[in-house]
Amino acid sequence: MSGKLKGFEGLAAIDNLLQTNKYREKKDQAQITHLRHQQLRAGKYQPRTQFNDTTLQELAESIKMNGIIQPLIVRSIDSVSQEYEIIAGERRWRAAALAGLEELPVIIRQVDDGAALGFALIENIQREGLSIVEQARALRQLKTDFALTHEQIAKRVGWPRTTVVNLMGVLELDKHVLDMLEKKHISHGHAKLLFSLDNEMQIKIVNEMIAQQLSVKEADRWIKRLHKADKPQATLEANVEMHALGQKLTKLLNRSVSCTVSGGFIKTTLSFKSVADVETYFSKLRGFNPE
């Protein structure tokens, strides 16, 4: 892109393209043409970085049966070689290759880099399937390249402002956390619980969330207990380790066990029904190895 689109210039670039790309049935049907698969190139502003092989194959099977119902939106990038860049519809293009389709229906638009970026981002953000991290990066790119506010972005993608802010906030998390989020080892709800922690603690806590398979509610209660126990970072780190130890004790003793660090002491809490119950469980502890 040659420079950044500012303020109303950026808004106009997006809005004008969105208006011209609302599928106006009669006009667009007349503009549909067909291009060979080899003439098309992936869009350089495609926010989707991961394409699920299973869903692509499912789409390919559908294309074999029904063809491509919705044409791709493309723009010319080389008039001599007649090559075109995909603005919208890269999944259909990839699935068509799997289906063995040689030609694809397209609508050719004459748009600059700014408008292509705006449409590609918004078209993909509004579709299901993008990961939380991909959505967040797309929103950030809208904000950066078009100088949009959170309110303006929210209006154009049709989401509440708080959703936009929360999504973009995940990009401030540690890279390891983002990787776990993108691989769906944790949810967006889990990630939001880590916003107030430094990177080192984010890594420790997210690993514990995954290891213990904590739900968002369970993780929330646990983190609140860690914060409530004491404020210093060293105590919080120790409590992460104590939580892991408590989980191991819980499995060994077949009952709920909690371990916390407070005031320089380790506190372990168990519940017993009787003296005999205590003796039984302490006999098990003699052979306990936390490793």
C-alpha positions in Angstrom: 0.0 0.0 0.0 1.3 3.4 -0.8 0.8 5.3 2.4 -1.9 5.1 5.1 -5.5 6.1 4.4 -6.5 8.8 6.9 -9.8 9.6 8.6 -12.7 10.2 6.2 -10.5 9.2 3.2 -10.2 5.8 4.8 -13.8 5.5 5.6 -14.8 6.6 2.1 -12.6 3.9 0.6 -14.3 1.2 2.6 -17.8 2.5 2.3 -17.7 3.1 -1.4 -16.4 -0.4 -2.1 -18.9 -2.0 0.3 -21.7 -0.1 -1.5 -20.5 -1.2 -4.9 -20.1 -4.8 -3.7 -23.6 -5.4 -2.2 -24.7 -8.0 -4.6 -27.1 -6.1 -6.9 -28.6 -9.1 -8.6 -29.3 -7.8 -12.1 -26.2 -5.7 -12.6 -23.8 -8.2 -11.1 -25.2 -11.1 -13.0 -24.3 -9.2 -16.2 -20.8 -8.6 -14.9 -20.0 -12.2 -14.0 -17.2 -13.7 -16.1 -15.2 -16.9 -15.9 -11.4 -17.2 -15.3 -9.1 -20.2 -15.2 -7.9 -21.3 -11.8 -4.3 -20.5 -12.8 -5.1 -16.9 -13.6 -6.1 -16.2 -10.0 -3.7 -15.3 -7.1 -4.4 -15.2 -3.4 -5.2 -11.8 -2.0 -2.3 -10.1 -0.2 -4.7 -8.6 2.3 -6.3 -12.0 3.2 -6.6 -12.0 7.0 -7.2 -15.7 7.2 -3.9 -17.5 7.9 -5.2 -21.0 8.5 -7.4 -23.0 6.1 -8.9 -26.1 7.7 -8.3 -29.1 5.5 -11.5 -30.9 6.5 -13.8 -27.9 5.9 -12.0 -27.2 2.6 -12.7 -30.8 1.5 -16.3 -30.5 2.5 -16.6 -27.3 0.4 -14.9 -29.0 -2.5 -17.5 -31.9 -2.4 -20.2 -29.2 -2.4 -18.7 -27.5 -5.4 -18.5 -30.9 -7.2 -22.2 -31.3 -6.7 -23.5 -27.7 -7.1 -20.7 -25.6 -8.6 -19.7 -22.2 -7.2 -22.9 -20.4 -6.4 -21.4 -17.1 -5.3 -18.8 -15.6 -7.6 -15.4 -14.5 -6.4 -14.5 -10.8 -6.3 -11.2 -10.1 -8.1 -9.1 -7.2 -9.5 -6.6 -7.2 -12.3 -2.9 -7.2 -11.3 -1.3 -7.8 -14.7 -3.1 -7.0 -17.9 -0.4 -8.7 -20.0 -0.5 -12.1 -18.4 -4.2 -11.6 -17.5 -3.6 -12.4 -13.8 -6.1 -11.4 -11.1 -5.9 -11.0 -7.3 -8.7 -12.4 -5.2 -10.4 -9.8 -3.0 -13.1 -12.1 -1.6 -13.5 -15.8 -2.0 -10.1 -17.4 -1.4 -11.6 -20.5 0.3 -13.8 -21.1 -2.7 -10.7 -20.8 -5.0 -8.8 -23.3 -2.9 -11.7 -25.7 -2.7 -12.3 -25.5 -6.4 -8.8 -26.7 -7.0 -9.5 -29.7 -4.8 -12.7 -30.3 -6.7 -10.8 -30.2 -10.0 -12.8 -27.1 -11.3 -10.8 -25.5 -14.1 -12.8 -22.2 -14.4 -14.4 -20.1 -11.7 -17.1 -17.4 -11.9 -15.8 -14.0 -10.9 -16.8 -10.4 -10.8 -13.9 -8.1 -11.7 -13.6 -4.8 -9.8 -11.4 -1.9 -10.5 -10.2 -1.0 -6.9 -7.0 0.4 -5.4 -5.0 -1.2 -2.6 -6.8 0.8 0.1 -10.3 -0.3 -1.0 -9.1 -3.9 -1.6 -7.7 -4.0 2.0 -10.9 -2.6 3.5 -13.2 -5.0 1.7 -11.0 -8.1 2.2 -10.9 -7.4 6.0 -14.5 -6.7 6.5 -15.7 -9.5 4.2 -13.7 -12.0 6.1 -14.3 -10.6 9.6 -18.1 -10.9 9.0 -17.8 -14.5 8.0 -17.6 -17.4 10.4 -14.4 -19.5 10.7 -11.7 -16.9 11.4 -9.9 -17.6 14.6 -10.0 -15.1 17.4 -6.4 -14.0 16.7 -7.1 -13.6 13.0 -10.1 -11.5 13.7 -8.1 -9.4 16.2 -5.3 -8.9 13.6 -7.8 -7.9 10.9 -9.4 -5.3 13.2 -6.0 -3.9 14.2 -5.2 -3.6 10.5 -8.4 -1.7 9.9 -7.5 0.6 12.7 -3.9 1.1 11.6 -4.3 1.4 7.9 -7.5 3.4 7.8 -7.0 5.4 11.1 -10.4 4.2 12.3 -11.7 4.5 15.9 -13.1 1.5 17.8 -16.6 3.0 17.2 -16.1 3.3 13.5 -14.7 -0.2 13.2 -17.7 -1.6 15.2 -20.2 0.2 12.9 -18.6 -1.3 9.8 -18.3 -4.9 10.9 -21.7 -4.8 12.7 -20.4 -5.6 16.2 -20.7 -3.9 19.6 -17.8 -1.6 20.4 -17.0 -3.7 23.5 -16.5 -6.8 21.3 -14.1 -4.9 19.0 -12.1 -3.6 22.0 -12.0 -7.0 23.7 -10.9 -8.8 20.5 -8.1 -6.3 19.8 -7.0 -6.6 23.4 -5.9 -10.2 22.9 -3.0 -9.0 20.7 -1.4 -7.5 23.8 -1.0 -11.0 25.3 2.1 -13.1 25.2 3.0 -14.9 21.9 2.7 -18.3 23.6 -0.8 -17.4 24.8 -1.8 -16.2 21.3 -0.5 -19.5 19.9 -2.6 -21.5 22.4 -5.6 -19.4 21.5 -5.1 -19.8 17.8 -4.8 -23.5 18.2 -8.0 -23.5 20.3 -6.4 -25.0 23.4 -8.0 -22.1 25.3 -11.0 -19.9 24.5 -11.3 -16.1 24.2 -12.9 -16.2 27.7 -9.7 -17.8 29.1 -7.5 -15.3 27.3 -9.4 -12.3 28.8 -8.6 -13.5 32.3 -4.9 -13.0 31.6 -5.0 -9.3 30.6 -3.8 -8.0 33.9 -0.9 -10.3 34.2 2.7 -9.9 33.0 3.9 -12.2 30.2 5.7 -14.6 32.5 2.6 -15.2 34.6 0.4 -15.5 31.5 2.5 -18.4 30.3 2.5 -20.2 33.6 -1.2 -19.8 34.1 -2.3 -20.6 30.6 -0.2 -23.8 30.8 -1.9 -24.7 34.0 -5.4 -24.0 32.5 -4.6 -26.4 29.7 -3.0 -29.1 31.9 -6.0 -29.0 34.3 -8.6 -28.5 31.6 -10.1 -25.7 33.5 -13.4 -24.1 32.3 -13.5 -20.3 32.1 -15.5 -20.1 35.4 -13.0 -22.5 37.1 -10.0 -20.5 35.8 -11.7 -17.2 36.9 -12.3 -18.4 40.4 -8.7 -19.8 40.6 -7.1 -16.6 39.4 -9.2 -14.5 41.8 -8.0 -16.7 44.7 -4.4 -16.2 43.6 -4.8 -12.4 43.5 -6.6 -12.4 46.8 -4.0 -14.5 48.6 -1.4 -11.8 48.3 -0.3 -9.1 45.8 3.4 -9.7 45.3 4.3 -11.5 42.1 6.5 -14.1 43.9 3.4 -15.2 45.9 1.3 -15.4 42.8 3.9 -17.5 41.1 4.1 -19.8 44.1 0.3 -20.2 44.1 0.4 -21.3 40.5 2.7 -24.1 41.6 0.6 -24.8 44.6 -2.5 -25.1 42.5 -0.8 -27.8 40.4 0.3 -29.6 43.6 -3.3 -29.4 44.9 -4.6 -31.0 41.7 -2.1 -33.9 42.0 -3.1 -34.4 45.6 -6.8 -34.3 44.6 -6.1 -37.2 42.1 -4.1 -39.2 44.6 -6.5 -38.8 47.5 -9.7 -38.9 45.4 -11.0 -35.7 47.1 -10.8 -32.0 46.7 -7.5 -30.6 48.0 -6.4 -26.9 47.8 -2.8 -25.6 48.4 -2.0 -21.9 48.8 0.9 -19.7 49.8 0.2 -16.9 52.2 2.5 -15.0 54.6 5.4 -17.2 53.7 3.6 -20.5 54.6 2.0 -23.2 52.5 -1.5 -23.9 53.5 -3.2 -27.2 52.5 -6.9 -27.8 53.1 -8.6 -31.2 53.1 -12.0 -32.3 54.5 -12.3 -35.5 56.5 -15.4 -37.4 57.7 -13.8 -39.1 60.7 -10.6 -39.9 62.5 -10.4 -43.2 60.6 -10.7 -41.3 57.4 -7.8 -39.1 58.4 -5.6 -42.1 59.2 -6.5 -43.8 55.9 -5.6 -40.7 53.8 -2.4 -40.0 55.7 -1.2 -43.5 55.1 -1.5 -42.7 51.4 0.5 -39.6 51.8 3.6 -41.5 53.0 4.2 -42.7 49.4 3.2 -39.5 47.7 5.7 -38.0 45.2 4.6 -34.7 43.6 6.8 -35.3 40.6 
